């Protein structure tokens, strides 16, 4: 092998080694980011379920509360008319 060929082989192998190291580091960071995204989505799903449960509970209690208010209004009107 010629001197120029040896220098080119050393340069190419050095560049490939650096590229490999950079790709490994980038892969590690990508894995960390994906894990964080997974935790964030799991937490968002929990919050959405909680909000859905609260809305369902509110929807169920809205009917009885409206009925109670209606009955209270009727009782109030009848007591006002009896006082007169």
Secondary structure by P-SEA (a helix, b strand, c coil): ccaaaaaaaaaaaaaaaaaaaaaaaaaaaaaaaaaaaaaaaaaaaaaaaaaaaaaaaaaaaaaaaaaaaaaaaaaaaaaaaaac
